[in-house]
């Protein structure tokens, strides 16, 4: 069955670019988001977040009518769900957004609709989603107990800042609850994807995304743990890694202030929750990376000594360079804790990719969003947390200012 219309639920960092790319390929896309401000911006051809090339891609598909945005879903040949899946207090997956999307979609489903979950899911969640659809629409279950809609999972695998490249060039994994669902999902993604599209079952596809991000998280944890050991031993960790990486089979990543984002800081916990007894290394890597912001704060405290009214400039709030995505950002965690540790101090947060602080920082009276140049005047400590392009060149500061470079960006300058 050809896919001529597509409803995409969730117009965030993945859903919106995905909608645009399908619209560019001639599929009529109905975008859906619960945030009316997001819908309003997109309807005007304006991207609600920073992503390379998004402005030049979005405006034409909106102007042509190939993509529209609304707060309510509509019937379509296929549906993609790209909503958040954070974790709960016990680190298990919070599937409430996925369930809410299913409940909103249930009334507009038709026999033969293809539903693809792109949200990162723990193993078994796609089957659970099918159960919710069965309960909401028993008329879409045939006499043999089979659903009359096809459901598959196709986890996104793109890198922020390169979304429009990687949506097209990356290989994709499609896991169906049935072989037919996997094949139909493969056919749909073949409209936009130049990479290989690999078919499997839904549970394996769910696990693949969690495994990919756990692999990266474990390797970052190794680098972060090295930075702790080297600090204790008085060794330059950046030089050490450069030297070790000259071995033909060694490729150590760079340490930093922690790990953030909507994938690496969350997905490994889904594996831990699914099998805590046998996921000890994955858990430990998460704990190492989650503890790194506190180590950075300890370095700042040591630098400040008895100063209880410091002026601290923190450079960067995003979870990685040159984007505006603050989700699970270790930089935000550092700023939040500093503000609480020094209630009589001043925390100047510099983030060139946003125009306002997130709610959790804006509510702190001693934190304010600052201009880069002004933020470095009369400061006690300057902390580089994110190596944005704007921060690549080390600023000239008075000798009394303590500089803490958590990214190793300025060490060779």
C-alpha positions in Angstrom: 0.0 0.0 0.0 1.5 3.3 -1.1 2.0 6.0 1.6 0.6 9.2 0.2 -0.4 10.8 3.6 1.5 10.8 6.8 0.6 12.0 10.3 3.6 12.8 12.6 2.8 13.1 16.3 5.5 15.1 18.1 7.2 18.0 16.2 10.4 18.2 18.2 14.0 17.6 17.3 13.2 14.3 15.5 9.5 14.6 14.5 9.8 18.0 12.7 12.8 17.2 10.5 11.3 13.8 9.7 8.1 15.5 8.7 10.0 17.9 6.5 12.0 15.2 4.7 8.9 13.2 3.9 7.1 16.3 2.7 10.0 17.1 0.4 9.6 13.6 -1.1 6.0 14.3 -2.0 4.2 12.8 1.0 1.4 15.0 2.4 2.3 15.5 6.0 0.0 16.4 8.9 2.2 17.4 11.8 0.8 17.2 15.4 2.1 18.7 18.6 0.5 19.5 22.0 2.3 22.8 22.2 0.3 25.5 20.4 3.4 27.8 20.3 5.2 25.0 18.4 2.3 24.6 16.0 2.0 28.4 15.4 5.7 28.7 14.7 5.8 25.8 12.2 2.6 27.1 10.5 4.5 30.3 9.9 7.4 28.4 8.5 9.6 29.2 11.5 11.5 26.5 13.3 10.9 26.4 17.1 14.5 25.2 17.8 18.0 25.4 16.5 19.1 22.8 13.9 21.4 23.2 11.0 19.6 23.8 7.7 16.1 23.5 9.2 14.9 27.0 8.2 15.7 26.5 4.5 13.9 23.1 4.6 10.9 24.1 6.6 9.6 27.2 4.9 9.2 25.7 1.4 7.2 22.7 2.5 4.9 24.8 4.6 4.4 27.4 1.8 3.7 24.6 -0.7 1.0 23.1 1.5 2.8 19.7 1.7 3.1 20.1 5.4 0.7 21.6 7.9 0.7 21.6 11.7 -2.1 21.2 14.2 -2.7 20.3 17.8 -5.1 17.4 16.8 -4.3 14.3 14.8 -5.9 13.3 11.6 -6.4 10.1 9.6 -3.5 9.2 7.2 -2.1 6.2 5.4 0.7 6.1 8.0 1.5 7.6 11.4 4.8 8.2 13.0 5.0 8.8 16.8 8.0 10.8 17.9 7.3 11.9 21.5 9.6 11.9 24.5 10.3 8.9 26.6 12.1 10.1 29.7 12.6 7.9 32.7 10.8 7.7 36.0 12.3 8.1 39.5 13.3 4.4 39.5 15.0 4.9 36.1 12.4 2.8 34.2 10.9 4.3 31.1 8.1 6.8 31.3 5.7 5.7 28.5 3.0 8.2 29.4 3.7 10.4 26.3 3.5 7.4 24.0 0.3 6.2 25.7 -1.2 9.7 25.4 -0.3 9.8 21.7 -2.0 6.4 21.2 -5.1 7.6 22.9 -5.3 10.7 20.8 -4.7 8.8 17.6 -7.1 5.9 18.4 -10.3 7.7 17.1 -8.8 8.5 13.7 -7.3 5.0 13.0 -8.5 3.1 10.0 -8.1 -0.5 9.0 -4.7 -0.8 7.2 -3.1 2.2 8.9 0.7 1.8 9.5 1.8 3.1 12.9 5.6 3.5 13.5 7.0 4.4 16.9 10.2 6.3 16.5 10.4 7.2 20.2 13.1 5.3 22.0 11.5 2.4 23.8 12.5 -0.3 26.3 12.1 -3.9 25.1 8.4 -4.9 24.9 7.0 -1.3 24.7 5.8 -1.6 21.1 3.7 -4.7 22.1 2.3 -2.8 25.0 1.4 0.0 22.7 -0.5 -2.5 20.5 -2.4 -3.6 23.7 -3.5 0.0 24.2 -4.8 0.2 20.7 -6.7 -3.0 21.0 -8.4 -1.7 24.2 -9.2 1.6 22.6 -10.4 0.2 19.2 -11.7 -3.3 19.6 -13.4 -2.8 16.2 -9.9 -3.0 14.7 -9.4 -6.5 15.8 -10.4 -9.3 13.4 -12.1 -12.7 14.3 -8.6 -14.3 14.7 -7.6 -11.7 17.3 -5.2 -9.9 14.9 -5.0 -6.1 14.7 -6.2 -4.6 11.5 -3.4 -1.9 11.8 0.3 -2.6 11.3 2.6 -1.5 14.1 6.4 -1.2 13.9 9.3 0.4 15.7 11.9 2.4 13.9 14.3 4.1 16.3 15.8 7.4 15.1 19.6 7.4 14.9 20.5 11.0 14.0 23.0 13.3 15.5 21.8 16.8 16.5 23.4 19.3 14.1 23.4 16.8 11.3 19.8 15.7 11.3 19.0 16.5 7.6 22.1 14.6 6.5 21.7 11.6 8.7 18.0 11.1 8.2 18.8 10.3 4.6 22.2 8.7 4.8 22.1 6.6 7.9 21.0 2.9 7.9 17.7 2.3 9.6 16.4 -0.6 11.7 12.6 -1.4 11.4 11.1 -3.9 13.8 7.5 -5.0 13.2 5.1 -6.8 15.5 4.5 -8.8 12.3 6.7 -9.4 9.3 4.1 -7.4 7.2 4.4 -4.4 9.5 8.2 -4.5 9.2 8.1 -4.7 5.4 5.5 -1.9 5.2 7.7 0.3 7.4 10.7 -0.5 5.3 8.8 0.5 2.2 7.8 3.8 3.8 11.4 4.7 4.9 12.7 3.8 1.5 11.1 7.0 0.3 13.6 9.1 2.2 16.5 6.8 3.2 19.5 6.1 1.0 21.1 3.9 3.7 20.3 0.2 4.3 16.9 -0.5 5.9 17.2 -3.6 8.1 14.1 -5.6 9.1 13.7 -7.4 12.4 11.1 -7.9 15.1 10.0 -5.0 17.3 11.7 -6.1 20.5 15.1 -6.4 18.8 14.7 -3.0 17.2 13.8 -1.5 20.6 16.9 -3.1 22.1 19.2 -2.0 19.2 18.7 1.7 20.0 19.3 1.2 23.7 22.4 -0.9 22.9 23.8 1.6 20.5 23.6 4.4 23.0 24.8 2.2 25.9 27.9 1.4 23.9 28.7 5.1 23.5 27.8 5.8 27.1 30.2 3.1 28.4 33.0 4.5 26.2 32.4 8.0 27.4 32.4 6.8 31.0 35.8 5.3 30.4 37.1 8.6 29.3 35.4 10.4 32.2 36.8 7.9 34.7 40.3 8.4 33.2 39.9 12.2 33.8 39.3 11.5 37.5 42.3 9.2 37.8 44.6 11.5 36.0 43.5 14.5 38.1 44.5 12.5 41.2 47.8 11.4 39.7 48.7 14.9 38.3 48.6 13.7 34.7 47.2 15.7 31.7 44.3 13.5 30.6 44.1 15.2 27.2 47.8 14.5 26.4 47.4 11.0 27.8 44.5 10.2 25.5 46.3 11.7 22.5 49.2 9.5 23.1 47.2 6.3 23.8 45.1 6.9 20.6 48.3 6.5 18.5 47.9 2.7 19.2 46.2 1.3 16.0 43.4 -0.4 18.0 42.7 2.3 20.6 40.3 5.2 20.2 39.5 6.8 23.6 36.9 9.5 23.5 37.2 12.9 25.2 36.1 13.4 28.7 33.7 16.2 29.7 31.4 17.5 32.4 29.0 14.6 32.1 26.6 13.2 29.5 23.3 14.7 28.4 20.7 14.6 25.7 17.6 12.7 25.0 19.4 9.4 24.3 22.7 8.7 26.0 21.7 9.9 29.4 18.4 7.9 29.3 18.5 4.9 27.1 21.0 2.8 29.0 18.7 2.9 32.0 16.1 1.1 29.9 18.4 -1.9 29.7 19.2 -1.7 33.4 15.5 -1.7 34.2 14.8 -4.6 31.9 17.5 -6.8 33.4 19.3 -5.2 36.4 21.1 -8.4 37.4 23.1 -8.7 34.2 23.6 -5.0 33.2 26.2 -4.1 35.8 28.7 -2.5 33.5 26.0 -0.4 31.8 24.7 0.7 35.2 28.2 1.6 36.4 28.9 3.7 33.3 25.7 5.6 33.9 26.7 6.3 37.5 30.2 7.5 36.4 28.8 9.9 33.9 26.0 11.1 36.2 28.5 11.9 38.9 30.8 14.0 36.7 28.9 17.3 37.2 29.5 17.0 40.9 33.2 16.4 40.3 33.3 19.7 38.2 31.5 21.5 41.1 34.1 20.2 43.5 36.8 21.7 41.3 35.0 25.0 41.4 34.6 24.9 45.2 38.3 24.2 45.6 39.1 27.1 43.4 36.9 29.5 45.3 38.0 28.4 48.8 36.3 30.5 51.5 34.7 32.9 49.0 30.9 32.7 49.6 29.9 35.5 47.3 31.6 34.6 44.0 30.9 35.7 40.5 31.0 32.6 38.3 30.7 32.5 34.6 29.6 29.2 33.0 30.0 28.9 29.3 27.4 26.7 27.6 24.1 25.1 28.7 23.3 22.8 25.8 24.1 19.1 26.1 26.5 19.3 23.1 28.1 22.0 20.9 26.3 24.3 18.6 22.7 23.4 19.3 20.0 24.7 21.7 19.0 21.4 23.1 19.2 21.5 26.9 17.6 18.1 27.7 19.5 16.2 30.5 22.4 18.7 30.0 25.2 18.2 32.6 26.0 21.9 32.1 22.5 22.8 33.4 23.0 20.5 36.4 26.3 22.3 37.2 24.7 25.7 37.0 21.7 24.6 39.2 23.9 23.2 41.9 26.3 26.2 41.9 23.3 28.5 42.3 22.2 26.6 45.4 25.7 26.2 46.8 26.3 30.0 46.5 23.0 31.7 47.1 24.7 35.0 47.7 26.9 34.7 44.6 26.2 35.5 41.0 26.0 32.8 38.3 26.3 34.2 34.7 25.1 31.6 32.3 26.3 32.1 28.7 24.5 30.1 26.0 24.6 31.7 22.5 21.9 29.3 21.1 19.0 30.3 23.4 17.2 33.5 24.1 15.9 32.6 27.6 16.8 30.3 30.5 15.0 27.1 31.0 12.4 27.2 33.8 14.6 25.4 36.3 17.3 28.0 36.0 15.1 31.1 35.4 13.5 30.4 38.8 16.9 30.8 40.6 17.3 34.5 41.6 21.2 34.4 41.3 21.3 33.0 37.8 20.9 35.1 34.7 21.6 34.6 31.0 24.6 36.7 30.1 26.3 38.1 27.0 29.7 36.3 26.4 31.9 39.4 26.6 30.1 41.1 29.5 30.0 37.8 31.5 33.8 37.8 31.7 34.1 41.2 33.4 35.0 41.1 37.1 34.6 37.4 37.4 36.2 35.0 39.9 35.8 31.7 38.0 35.2 31.0 34.3 34.0 27.4 33.5 33.9 26.1 30.0 31.1 23.4 29.9 30.2 23.2 26.2 32.7 23.8 23.4 30.4 25.9 21.2 32.1 27.6 18.2 31.8 30.9 20.0 34.1 29.6 22.8 36.8 27.9 20.8 39.3 30.7 21.3 40.3 31.2 24.9 39.5 34.7 26.2 42.2 36.8 27.8 41.4 37.1 31.5 43.3 38.6 34.5 45.6 36.2 36.3 43.4 36.0 39.3 40.5 34.5 37.4 40.5 30.7 37.8 39.7 29.0 34.5 38.2 25.5 34.5 38.1 23.9 31.1 36.0 20.7 31.2 36.4 20.1 27.5 40.1 20.4 27.0 39.4 23.1 24.3 41.8 25.7 25.6 44.7 23.5 26.8 46.9 23.9 23.7 46.3 27.7 23.3 
